[in-house]
Structure formats: C-alpha cells, structure tokens
Amino acid sequence: MSSVLFVGAGRHQRHAIAQARERGLRVVAVDRNAAAPGLGQAAVAEVVDFADIDAVEDVARRHGVDGALTVSADRAVPVVAAVTERLGLPTIGTAVAHRMTHKIAMRRTLAEEGIPQPAFAAVRGLAEGRAAIETVGFPAVLKPVDSGGQRGLFRVETQGDLESHLHSALAESPGREAIL
C-alpha cells in the first residue's frame, strides 16, 4: 500500500485526508495541534510543528512515505517541497515553492513573465512602509509575504492605518516582511 504524508491536518485538510484513505492510501499526517481533526482520520498521526522541516522529514523517513502534500496551507508548501526534495520524491522543488508562496517573489516572477501586477512594495519597517505608500498609493492592502489564511491582512487607507497595522502584519510573517 502506498503511503502519503499530509503536512497539516486541520479542518481544511480533513476532507482530503478522508479522500486519500478512500482511495486506498495509507495516510501519515503531521500537525502541531494535537486536536487537529485530520489527525484522527490518519492511519499514522504525529504532533509535529511543520515549521520544523527536519522533524517533518524524520516522520516521512520513519514511515516510508511515497509522497507528500498539503491542502489549503500556504505555509506548508515550502515544507512539503523541502521534504520531498530531500527524500527524492516527486516535488515542485523548493525554488518554485518559494516563488509561489512568498508574495514578493511571486509578484516579481509573474511580472518578469509579462503578467500584469498591481503596484507593490516590500515592507520590513515603518520607513519602508512610508516609502511603499508613495509607490502603491491608497487604498492598499497590507499583508505578510509568507503567511496565509488572511492572518495579518489589513486594508490601508491612510498613513495612520499603516502605522496602526504594520506591527501586526509583520508579527504574522515568519520572515518579518510584509507587502503593501
């Protein structure tokens, strides 16, 4: 029986885990939340924070998975890519995973390929935020470059909005970077 690793087992992954099991796959799942609903549906469930790539790789190796994936979890995409790359499994690779989940890298890549993009700027602090307003204008959207699920997402209509929300947006970013 083939085994698949699900990185993330929350409510958004639960249905996909059930479908994989219905298709005869042995499901190994990791999630940092011991109460994640998908863990109860997996053949093997381990409480692991998927921010720890080495720990996720260890689970994959110990259980001899044939592939890995995530569903509806942007933060897990680079983890899946790193683990599958390390194990020689089918993968999109870490470079593509970064370009498609890091909002600045994604916008730059798409623009380089001729796909129109809205004005945007990277923001790591208030001075960069003020300069970004000059590039982007109002209204604007402020959000972490490497997060998902609308965490740290704000509509910015004034410089005061930027000053009020920048800290929260940066706090939701593992890389402490936002996009305006």
Order of alpha helices (4+ residues) and beta strands (2+ residues): beta-alpha-beta-beta-alpha-beta-alpha-alpha-alpha-beta-alpha-beta-beta-alpha-beta
